């Protein structure tokens, strides 16, 4: 089931990124509002199908509305800016750096440590990000590839967005202690 959810997530996020690139020039806060409002019916259906409607206790709301929602808004603003400033073929794959930031965030907030095979997968993400800056016939050293990636302003923004997403993810996971994960 997790693999299916990951594939659906990848398809929807990439579709969203393409539309955000096409909507360059639109008010970023309008796009954030649109994204949040569009999620409400989807979440309502998921909760109806997979869980029962109950109002979660106050700690849930403090974590979701007080911590995670502001992080999501800032993250989405930074992410839209990155998508609209730099090539999508560069900044979209860099979003996978979220997994790199999840290691310290998951450890600090949840006490989780990845398995060795997961650490190898995360290392592959980092190597893939460096390869994005590799230009065949022009790049001869590893440092040149890294420099090419980070010469784009969107690269820094997407990494900041990935760090914010990782914090938001662990905060939402912490909220599962107080309510069903289908509500978050």
N, C-alpha and C positions, 0 to 999 in steps of 0.2 A: 504494500500500500504506500509506503514511504517513497519508493521509486516513482510511482505514478504521480504522487503529489509533487515531487521534485520536478518532473517533466512538465506538468501543467503550470507550475510556478515559473519555470524557465520560459515557457512559451508566452505566458501572459506578461511577464516583466519585459521580455524583449519586444513584444507588440507595443506595450506602453511606452518604451523608450523610443521606438520609431515614431509614434504619434507625438511625443513630446518634442522630438527633433523637428517635426513638421510644423508644430505650433510655436516655433521660435518667434519671439516678438509679443506673444500673449503675456498678460499679467501673470507672473509666477504664483502669486497668492491665489488668483482665480483657479489656476491649474491644481494647486494643492487642495483647495476647497472642493473642486470637481472630483478629484480622486477620492477624497474622504466620503463625499455624499454618494458617489457611485458604489462604494463598498457596502453601504448600509443594506440594500436589498439582498446582496449576495450573502452577507453575514446572517441576515434574518432567516434566509432559507436554510443555510447550514445549521444554525442553531435549532431550527424547527425539525430538521431531519435527524440530526445526530445527538441532540441533547434536549433537556427540558428547560422551559423558561423559568428561571428563578433570578431574583435580584441578588447579586453577590454582596458580600459584606464590605464594609468601608475600606479595609486594607487593600482589597482588590482595586477599588476606584482610585485610591491614592497612588498606587503603582501605575495603573493604566492611564488615568487622566492627568495625574500630577507629574509623572516622570516620563512615561513612554510616549504619550501624545506630543508633548513639546519637542522631544527628541526626534520623533517622526516628522514633524513639521519642518524643523531646521534641516534635518537630513534630506527631506524631499526638495527643499529649496536649493540646497547645495548641489544635490544630484541633478536637478533640472538645469541649473547654471552650467554644470560640467558637460551635460549632454548638448546643450545649445552652443557651447564655446569650442568644443573639440570634436574630432571625428568620432562617430559612434563606434566604428570598428576598433578604436583604441580604448575609449572610456567604458564601454559596456563590459568587455571582459575583465577590466580592472575591478569591477564591482565584486568579482569573486574573491577579492582580498578580504571581504567580510570574514571569511573563515579564519584568516590569519589573526584578525583582531578578536575573534571569538575565543581564542585560546586563553589570553590573559583575562578577558572579561568573564568568561565562564568559570575560570578558576577562582577569581576574586569574589564573585557574587554567589556562585552555586557550588564551588568546591569541585568542579568537574575537571578531569584531565583526559585529553584524547588518547585513544589507543595508538600504539606505534604505527599501525597501518593508516590511521587517520592523519597522523603527523606526516607520513610520506605523501599522502594526497594533498595536504596543505603545502608541502614543499613543492609539489608539482605545480600548484597554482602560482607560487612565487616565480618559479622558473618560466612558466608560461607568460607571466606578465613581463618579464625581462625580454622574452622572445618577441613580444609585440613591438619592441623598439628596434629589433634587428632589421637592418636594411641590406638585402642581398647585394653583394658587390661593393657596398659602401662601408659596412660595419665590420671591423676586424677584431675588436676587443670587447669584452664583457662590459667594461665601463662605458663604452660608446653606446651600447644597447640601452643601458640604464639611463644614460644622459638623454637619449632620444625619447624615451618614454616620459621622462620628467620635464622635458622642454615644453610640453603641452600644458597650458594652465589647467585644463580639465582633468589631467591626471592627478594633480594634488587635490582638487576638489572631490574627485570620485573616491580617493583614499580617505579623505575626511568624512565623506558620506558613509563609507563602509565602516569606519570606526564608530560612528553614531548608530548605525544599524545594529552593530554587534552589541552595543550597550542596551539598545532598545529590546533586542531579542532576549537577552538574559533577564532583563527586568520583567518582560512579559512571561517568561518561563517561571520566574519567581511568583508571579501572580497566580499561577496554576494551583498554588497551595490553597488559594481562597475560593477558586471557582473553576468550572470546567474549562479546559483548553479551547473548546468550541466557542466560548464567549469572547475570547481575546483574539 
